Amino acid sequence: MTAPAPPTAGCPAAGVRPVPRIVIRTGQRIVRGPLRITPDGLSYPDPRPDDRDEDGFLWARVEGEASGPPDYAVPHPRRQRAAMENPLRLLCQISMGPATTTPNGVLWIVPRPRGTAADPLRPRWPAGRTIEPPVCAAHAPSAARWCPPLRERGYVALLVRRAPLVAVRGTLYRPLPDGRVERTRGAHFELDQDADSQLVDSRFLLADHLVRDLEDVTEVDLRDPELYRDAAPCDAGH
């Protein structure tokens, strides 16, 4: 299946390359240490009030000046969390204002999965898990046109009726009996599993993404002018 062409005609700001607030800038870097690792879990040597979320997960820090061009491949961990954590106020990944919400659901744009038809990500696609926050209708066309994964792999725009929070993703630090620490990137703490079946100990997870499951989805066409009726940019009131 060919990828849909980036939308332009009839779409607001489709030709303007956005500077998405959800990603870090080239003057910044994600910091995953130094960390203290004790039997009680992970902590920073210089703890700050915003290091942990309300559920006690320790989050990766971002250091450096927000200068230079955006690094589209690297989401800002704490902004990603801010955009995804409140189910009643999901935020647009471009400007961190309210995502578009309609009677048919919240607007999301998801990339096509890599691989073949046997890829385990494909059976439910375009439903399925995502770490990408939603968008507002006014910023959706520019996101589809300029976001490198969406340009390279193709995309589909969705209205999502249910998007439960299902996991916290990050780096797992597993203390070993010989004193070494095994580090695993991309580990998932599953929020709907009990302690006995949980494979990841949340005390030793340095979080960098929240994960939502997109369910009951309806595909929409970003060229449809009805999608943009009364669609002000999500940052218009700022």
Disulfide bonds with the S-S distance in Angstrom:
none
